[in-house]
Amino acid sequence: MTLTNVNYDKQRHIETLAKCAALRDKYKALYESKTSKKDSNLTSPTSIASYVFKNDAEYLVNQGIVVGIESRKKGFDPDLFALLEMSCYGMKGLCAYFYHAE
């Protein structure tokens, strides 16, 4: 989810993040029940699968700093990072158009 100056509603975003965390937990448990292989991507502290959701705005802001653009670009070639970000924002834009077209 991307916050913009046209849809910022703190409580709405907290509720959406709670729903996303619940769905993630549901499908993580389903995946784990269907496979016997231990997936290190699910237990890595930097994995989205191990992200801990708390219904606390200050905590969520701090989490945003941890996973924000400045922390993501560390260790990347600047051109590769720009390509990754452009692709991500392009997909977000495409999804937004699709959502609003329904």
Order of alpha helices (4+ residues) and beta strands (2+ residues): alpha-alpha-alpha-alpha-alpha
